[in-house]
Amino acid sequence: MTTLIPHPVRLQTGDNGGFRLDDDSVRVTGVDDLRDLAELFVEDLRHDTGIAIQAGPVASGEAPTVHLELVADEADLAGLPDTTGVSPSGGDPRAERYGLEISSTGARVWSTHVEGIRNGLSTLRQLAASTDGALPAVRILDAPRFAWRGLTLDVGRTFLAVEEVERIVDMLALYKLNVLHLHLTEDAGWRVEVPSRPALAEVGGAGALGDRPGGHYTTSDLSHLVAYALRRGVTVVPEIDVPGHATAALRAYPELTSTGEAPEAVVGAGIFASALHLDLPGTDRFLADVFADVVALTPGPFVHIGGDEAFGVSDEEFAPFIEHVVGLVRGLGKRIVGWQEIARADIGPDEVVQYWFDRADDFAAADLGSMPEGLQIPPELAAVLVEKFAKAGQDVVRAAERGAKVLMSPTKHTYLDVPYAEPSADPAQEESRGRIGLSSYPGATVRDVLDWDPERLLAGLADGAVIAGVEAALWGETVADAADAHFLLLPRLPGVAEKAWSPSDATAWDDYRDRLAAQGSIWQRRDWGYFRSSLVDWPEA
């Protein structure tokens, strides 16, 4: 039985017993062009298992090795299924495929690209952690189903310090997720320093929901996070959400409002009409300054421009606003990702549309009773809310008509801020289970994250729509700190990775449940808190 998540495309077990990773007895070799990867593997292995091996050459007659090898051609990897979608790094999706073979003489990881070697080492780490270093004889040939596999992290409502985001990057890397989409701007706070507009961080970054501390990332912080993630195969996609969710920005620059007065600070969860307007003086210059500075800080090929829930913007001005920003960001040499509403503007085949709102039928019936309970909704926004959300059912159709790729983030399947439906195996976690997760969402079990297929769901939304990949989302309304974030991320995040990487027919619940249980030992060693779902037989704490 394999303990791997995501499940590999092809796995064949051997009968020669494999070999054991012991402290200081095994060295990682073949590192002339892969030294940094080898050193990172050694570091991660120590955190995951406590085993301290070394990276470097092995003399003749020494112990078995973990050998890393870049090969000139794909050879036996060529028969793997093609990876579909959009690569967040801008590279060839085939670069992520790899081979891993373990025998009595050691382990060999090979690929045509560094990205593949990195994925193979993630697999090796999981095998070592689940066997206390007694590696089984196995041959794995593997490739991702989708090229884009990510997580949206809302630091706008709840600011997370650099080291806390690093830990989440480590989670992504372990499960071969390759995008960290940082939702940097919100009504509640602006989380990135913009050198040309210092008040955004100084004023807009001062707040957060409730009594949570505010904060922001300096330019050096963001550059550090980008480099930290890139070393682990994760591309940071920054989001500057416009034209809506603009309260923090307008508090910093009230001259961009129609009255010249700053809006009140947002202290509770809700839906607000604060927005930027192109017809107001200075807005176009503000947008140019912000996006130029953010592009300079993030070398990846994509920038997320938001576009969701622009309730303070009329339909007549929304499309020109999005088209203006798309042109602006294209002019800076970047490709655009935006929430599904951007499909209502004149976008093109280079854009990525992120599908999220799967409650269109409720709002088409003007069902205000289905609105999230406990959220602040000004009465004057109620009718606007119903009208705008009722149009969401055609967003994917419009995206397909324009040739844009669709990134799958449906609320019912990939939003990780949903309450857990099943109780915890640890009664001490029940208070957290009742507090963390938006109560307006129906509860979902750990099993529910597996009960969908991205391509089949997309095909049912629009004929001819083309998938970009899969991205989960962790929103911050009920996340007070990093511990709460871990509680919602684990054990659901590995399920997202399984859906994004493994073949559509690879996952059966009984098998997946056992593989998921095996991850608990890694999380405990890493001090990653997690929800101990009663559906899973977890290791002893």
C-alpha positions in Angstrom: 0.0 0.0 0.0 1.3 3.4 -0.9 1.0 6.3 1.5 1.6 9.0 -1.1 -0.5 12.1 -1.7 -1.1 12.9 -4.5 -1.3 9.4 -5.8 1.3 8.8 -8.6 0.3 8.0 -12.2 2.2 4.8 -12.2 3.6 2.8 -9.3 5.2 -0.6 -9.3 6.4 -2.3 -6.2 9.5 -4.5 -6.2 10.6 -7.5 -4.1 14.2 -6.7 -3.3 13.6 -5.0 0.1 14.6 -1.4 -0.7 17.1 0.2 1.6 17.2 2.3 4.8 18.0 6.0 5.2 20.1 6.3 8.4 21.6 9.3 10.0 24.9 10.2 8.2 24.9 6.9 6.3 23.5 8.1 3.1 24.5 11.0 0.9 22.6 12.8 -1.9 24.8 12.6 -5.1 24.7 13.8 -8.6 24.4 17.4 -7.4 26.6 19.4 -9.7 23.7 21.1 -11.3 21.2 20.3 -8.5 23.1 21.2 -5.3 20.5 23.6 -4.0 17.7 21.1 -4.5 19.8 18.4 -2.7 20.6 20.6 0.2 16.9 21.6 0.5 15.9 17.9 0.4 18.3 17.1 3.3 16.9 20.0 5.3 13.3 19.0 4.7 14.0 15.3 5.4 15.4 16.2 8.8 12.2 18.2 9.6 9.9 15.5 8.3 11.7 12.5 9.8 14.5 13.5 12.1 17.0 11.7 9.8 20.1 13.8 9.0 21.8 12.7 5.8 24.3 14.8 3.8 24.5 16.2 0.3 27.7 15.5 -1.5 29.8 13.0 -3.4 30.1 9.4 -2.3 33.5 7.5 -2.4 33.7 4.1 -3.9 32.4 1.4 -1.5 30.4 3.8 0.6 26.7 3.4 1.6 23.8 3.6 -0.9 22.9 7.0 -2.2 20.0 9.2 -3.3 21.1 10.0 -6.8 19.6 13.0 -8.7 19.9 13.0 -12.4 18.9 15.4 -15.2 18.4 13.3 -18.3 18.7 14.5 -21.9 15.4 13.0 -23.1 12.2 11.8 -21.6 12.8 8.1 -22.5 10.3 6.1 -20.2 8.6 9.4 -19.1 7.3 10.0 -22.6 4.5 7.6 -22.1 2.9 9.5 -19.2 -0.4 11.3 -19.8 -0.1 14.9 -21.0 -0.4 17.7 -18.4 -3.1 20.2 -19.3 -3.7 23.8 -18.4 -1.5 26.8 -17.8 1.9 26.7 -16.1 2.1 29.4 -13.4 5.9 29.7 -14.1 5.3 30.2 -17.8 7.3 27.1 -18.6 6.5 23.8 -20.2 4.1 21.7 -18.1 6.0 18.5 -19.2 8.9 19.8 -17.1 7.2 18.5 -13.9 7.2 14.8 -14.8 9.7 12.6 -13.0 10.8 9.1 -12.3 11.8 7.6 -8.9 13.3 4.1 -8.4 14.3 2.6 -5.1 16.3 -0.6 -4.8 18.7 -2.2 -2.4 21.5 0.0 -3.8 19.7 3.3 -3.2 17.3 5.7 -4.8 17.4 7.4 -8.1 15.3 10.5 -9.1 15.4 11.6 -12.7 13.8 14.2 -14.9 14.5 16.4 -17.9 14.1 19.5 -15.7 14.8 20.7 -12.2 11.0 21.0 -11.6 10.6 17.2 -12.1 13.5 16.4 -9.8 11.9 18.6 -7.1 8.6 16.7 -7.4 10.4 13.4 -7.2 12.1 14.5 -4.0 8.8 15.4 -2.5 7.6 11.9 -3.2 10.7 10.5 -1.6 10.2 12.6 1.5 6.7 11.3 2.0 7.9 7.7 1.6 10.7 8.2 4.1 8.4 9.9 6.6 5.8 7.1 6.5 8.3 4.3 6.9 10.8 5.9 9.4 13.4 5.8 6.6 12.9 2.1 5.6 12.3 2.9 1.9 10.4 0.2 0.0 11.5 -1.1 -3.4 9.4 0.8 -5.8 9.4 2.3 -9.3 7.3 5.4 -9.9 6.7 7.3 -13.2 4.6 10.4 -12.5 3.2 13.6 -14.0 0.6 16.1 -12.9 -2.9 16.1 -14.4 -3.1 19.9 -14.3 -0.3 22.5 -14.7 -1.8 25.1 -12.2 -2.3 23.7 -8.7 -2.6 26.4 -6.1 -4.0 28.1 -3.0 -5.5 31.5 -2.6 -4.4 32.8 0.9 -6.4 35.8 2.2 -4.0 37.9 4.2 -6.2 41.0 3.7 -8.7 40.2 6.4 -6.1 38.5 8.7 -2.5 39.4 8.3 0.0 36.5 8.6 3.7 37.2 9.3 6.4 36.2 6.9 7.4 33.1 8.8 3.8 32.0 9.0 3.4 32.2 5.2 6.6 30.3 4.8 5.1 27.4 6.7 2.1 27.4 4.4 4.5 27.4 1.4 6.1 24.3 3.0 2.7 22.6 3.0 2.2 23.4 -0.6 5.5 22.1 -1.6 5.1 18.8 0.2 1.9 18.1 -1.8 3.3 19.4 -5.2 1.1 22.4 -5.2 2.8 25.1 -7.2 1.0 28.4 -6.7 0.6 30.7 -3.7 -2.0 33.3 -4.7 -1.6 36.1 -2.2 -4.8 38.1 -1.7 -3.0 41.2 -0.6 -5.8 43.9 -0.6 -9.2 43.9 1.0 -11.6 46.3 2.6 -10.1 45.3 6.0 -6.5 45.9 5.1 -3.7 46.6 2.5 -0.9 44.2 3.0 2.0 45.2 0.7 4.3 48.2 0.6 4.0 50.3 -2.5 7.0 52.6 -2.6 5.2 55.2 -4.9 2.1 55.2 -2.6 3.5 54.8 1.0 0.1 55.5 2.7 -1.3 52.3 1.4 0.8 50.3 3.8 1.0 52.9 6.6 -2.7 53.7 6.7 -4.4 50.9 4.8 -2.3 48.2 6.4 -3.0 49.4 10.0 -6.3 47.5 10.4 -7.8 44.0 10.2 -11.0 42.3 11.1 -12.2 42.5 14.7 -9.3 43.1 17.1 -6.7 41.2 15.0 -3.4 43.0 14.5 -2.8 44.7 11.2 0.4 44.7 9.3 2.0 44.6 5.9 4.8 43.1 3.9 7.7 45.4 3.1 9.2 45.2 -0.3 12.0 43.1 1.1 9.5 40.8 2.9 7.7 40.2 -0.4 10.9 39.6 -2.3 11.9 37.1 0.4 8.6 35.3 0.2 8.9 35.1 -3.6 12.4 33.6 -3.3 11.5 31.2 -0.5 8.5 29.9 -2.5 10.4 29.7 -5.8 13.1 27.6 -4.2 10.4 25.1 -3.3 8.7 25.1 -6.7 5.9 27.5 -5.8 5.1 30.6 -7.9 3.8 33.6 -6.0 0.9 35.3 -7.8 0.1 38.7 -6.1 -3.5 40.0 -6.1 -4.4 43.6 -6.1 -8.1 43.5 -6.0 -9.8 46.2 -8.1 -12.2 48.0 -8.5 -14.0 46.7 -5.5 -12.9 45.7 -1.9 -11.2 49.2 -1.9 -12.0 50.5 1.6 -8.4 50.2 2.9 -7.0 51.9 -0.3 -9.6 54.7 0.0 -8.8 55.3 3.6 -5.1 55.8 2.6 -6.0 58.1 -0.4 -9.5 59.6 0.3 -9.0 62.0 -2.6 -9.9 59.0 -4.8 -13.5 59.0 -3.4 -16.3 61.1 -4.8 -16.5 63.1 -1.6 -12.9 63.4 -0.8 -13.6 61.8 2.6 -12.1 58.6 3.9 -14.6 55.7 4.5 -14.9 54.2 7.9 -12.6 51.4 8.8 -13.9 47.9 8.3 -13.9 45.9 11.6 -16.4 43.2 10.8 -17.0 40.7 8.0 -19.4 42.0 5.4 -20.1 43.2 1.9 -19.2 46.8 1.1 -19.6 49.2 -1.8 -16.2 50.9 -1.5 -14.7 50.9 -5.0 -12.3 52.8 -7.3 -13.8 54.7 -10.2 -11.9 55.6 -13.4 -13.9 58.8 -14.0 -12.5 60.3 -10.7 -9.3 62.3 -11.0 -6.2 60.5 -10.0 -7.5 56.9 -10.2 -5.7 56.1 -13.5 -2.4 57.4 -12.0 -3.0 55.4 -8.8 -3.5 52.2 -10.7 -0.4 52.8 -12.8 1.7 53.4 -9.7 0.4 50.4 -7.8 0.7 47.8 -10.5 4.1 49.0 -11.7 5.5 48.6 -8.2 3.9 45.2 -7.6 5.1 43.9 -10.9 8.7 45.0 -10.0 8.5 43.0 -6.8 7.2 39.7 -8.3 9.1 38.2 -11.2 6.5 35.5 -12.0 4.5 35.9 -15.3 1.1 36.4 -13.7 -0.6 39.2 -11.7 -4.1 38.8 -10.3 -6.3 41.9 -10.7 -9.3 40.8 -8.6 -12.5 42.0 -10.2 -14.9 40.3 -7.9 -17.8 41.7 -5.9 -17.5 45.3 -7.3 -20.9 46.3 -5.9 -20.1 50.0 -5.9 -19.5 50.0 -9.6 -22.2 50.0 -12.3 -22.2 47.5 -15.2 -21.5 50.4 -17.6 -18.3 51.4 -15.8 -17.1 47.9 -14.8 -16.1 46.5 -18.2 -14.1 49.7 -19.2 -12.3 49.6 -15.8 -11.3 46.0 -16.2 -10.2 46.6 -19.8 -8.1 49.5 -18.6 -6.3 47.4 -15.9 -5.8 44.5 -18.3 -4.1 46.9 -20.8 -2.1 48.4 -18.0 -0.8 45.0 -16.7 -0.2 43.7 -20.2 1.9 46.8 -20.9 4.1 45.8 -17.9 4.8 42.5 -19.5 2.5 40.3 -17.3 -0.4 38.0 -17.9 -3.7 38.5 -16.1 -5.6 36.3 -13.7 -9.0 37.6 -12.4 -12.1 36.4 -10.6 -14.8 35.2 -12.9 -16.5 38.6 -13.2 -13.7 39.9 -15.5 -15.3 37.7 -18.2 -17.9 40.5 -18.5 -15.2 42.7 -20.0 -13.4 42.4 -23.4 -10.7 40.0 -22.3 -8.7 37.7 -24.6 -7.2 34.2 -24.8 -4.1 35.1 -22.7 -6.2 35.8 -19.6 -7.1 33.3 -16.9 -10.6 33.5 -15.4 -10.9 32.1 -11.9 -14.3 30.5 -11.4 -15.6 30.6 -7.9 -19.3 31.5 -7.6 -21.4 28.3 -7.9 -24.5 29.7 -6.2 -25.8 31.5 -9.3 -29.1 29.6 -9.3 -29.9 30.8 -5.8 -29.4 34.5 -6.8 -31.2 34.1 -10.1 -34.3 33.5 -8.1 -33.5 36.7 -6.0 -33.2 34.4 -2.9 -32.0 36.8 -0.3 -32.6 34.1 2.3 -29.6 32.3 0.9 -27.3 35.2 1.8 -24.6 34.4 4.4 -25.9 35.0 7.9 -24.1 37.4 10.1 -22.5 39.5 7.4 -22.9 43.2 7.2 -25.0 44.0 4.2 -26.2 47.6 3.8 -29.9 47.6 2.8 -29.2 49.7 -0.3 -26.8 47.0 -1.5 -29.3 44.1 -1.3 -30.9 44.6 -4.7 -27.5 45.2 -6.4 -26.2 42.1 -4.8 -28.9 39.9 -6.2 -28.7 41.5 -9.7 -24.9 41.1 -10.0 -24.7 37.6 -8.6 -27.5 36.4 -10.8 -25.3 37.2 -13.8 -22.6 34.9 -12.6 -24.0 31.9 -14.3 -22.9 33.2 -17.7 -19.4 34.2 -16.7 -17.7 30.9 -17.7 -19.7 30.9 -21.0 -18.3 34.3 -21.7 -14.8 33.2 -20.8 -15.0 30.3 -23.2 -16.3 32.5 -26.0 -13.3 34.7 -25.5 -10.9 31.8 -25.4 -9.7 32.5 -21.9 -8.6 29.6 -19.7 -10.7 28.8 -16.6 -9.1 28.2 -13.2 -11.4 26.0 -11.1 -12.0 27.3 -7.6 -15.7 26.4 -7.0 -17.0 27.4 -3.6 -18.6 24.1 -2.9 -15.5 22.1 -3.6 -12.3 24.2 -3.0 -13.2 26.8 -0.4 -11.4 25.7 2.7 -13.1 28.1 5.1 -16.1 25.8 5.2 -17.0 24.4 8.6 -16.1 20.7 9.2 -19.3 18.6 9.2 -17.9 15.6 11.1 -16.8 15.8 14.8 -13.1 15.7 15.7 -11.5 12.5 17.2 -10.1 14.9 19.8 -13.0 16.4 21.9 -10.7 19.4 22.7 -11.0 20.5 19.1 -14.8 20.8 19.1 -14.7 24.5 20.3 -12.5 25.3 17.4 -14.8 23.4 15.0 -17.7 25.5 16.1 -15.8 28.7 15.8 -13.7 28.4 12.7 -15.3 28.3 9.2 -18.1 30.5 7.8 -21.3 29.3 9.4 -23.3 30.4 6.3 -21.7 27.5 4.3 -23.1 24.0 4.8 -20.6 21.9 6.7 -18.4 19.6 4.6 -16.5 16.5 5.6 -12.9 15.7 4.7 -14.3 13.2 2.2 -16.3 15.8 0.4 -13.2 17.5 -1.0 -12.7 14.5 -3.2 -16.3 14.2 -4.5 -16.0 16.2 -7.8 -14.0 16.2 -11.0 -12.7 19.6 -12.3 -13.0 18.8 -16.0 -16.5 17.3 -15.8 -17.7 20.3 -13.7 -16.3 22.7 -16.2 -17.8 20.9 -19.1 -21.2 21.3 -17.5 -20.8 25.0 -17.2 -19.8 25.9 -20.8 -19.2 24.0 -24.0 -15.6 24.4 -25.1 -14.3 25.9 -21.9 -10.6 25.0 -21.3 -9.2 24.4 -17.9 -6.2 26.2 -16.5 -5.9 24.2 -13.3 -7.3 23.9 -9.8 -6.9 26.4 -6.9 -8.3 26.2 -3.4 -9.0 29.2 -1.3 -8.7 30.1 2.4 -10.6 33.2 3.2 -10.0 35.0 6.5 -13.3 36.0 8.0 -13.1 33.3 10.8 -9.3 32.9 10.7 -7.9 34.8 13.7 -4.3 33.6 13.4 -2.0 31.0 11.9 -3.3 28.2 14.1 -6.8 28.8 12.8 -5.4 28.7 9.2 -3.7 25.3 9.9 -6.9 24.0 11.3 -8.8 24.7 8.0 -5.9 23.8 5.7 -5.1 20.4 7.1 -6.3 17.8 6.4 -8.2 19.3 3.4 -5.2 20.7 1.4 -3.9 17.2 0.5 -7.3 16.4 -1.0 -7.0 19.5 -3.3 -3.6 18.3 -4.4 -5.0 14.8 -5.2 -7.7 16.3 -7.4 -5.2 18.6 -9.2 -2.4 16.1 -9.7 -3.7 12.5 -9.9 -5.6 10.9 -12.7 -9.4 11.3 -12.4 -10.0 7.6 -11.6 -7.1 7.3 -9.1 -8.9 8.1 -5.8 -11.1 5.8 -3.8 -12.1 7.1 -0.3 -11.0 4.0 1.6 -7.5 4.0 0.0 -7.2 7.8 0.3 -8.3 7.8 4.0 -5.3 5.5 4.8 -2.9 7.6 2.8 -4.2 10.7 4.6 -3.7 9.2 8.0 -0.1 8.5 7.2 0.5 12.3 6.7 -0.3 13.0 10.4 3.2 12.0 11.5 4.8 14.6 9.2 2.4 17.3 10.5 3.2 16.4 14.1 6.9 16.6 13.5 6.5 19.9 11.7 4.3 21.2 14.4 1.5 21.9 11.9 -1.8 21.8 13.7 -4.6 19.9 12.0 -8.2 18.9 12.5 -8.3 15.3 13.6 -11.3 14.3 11.6 -13.2 11.3 13.1 -13.4 9.8 9.6 -9.7 9.1 9.7 -7.6 6.8 11.9 -4.8 9.2 12.8 -1.5 8.3 14.5 -1.3 8.9 18.2 -0.3 12.4 19.1 
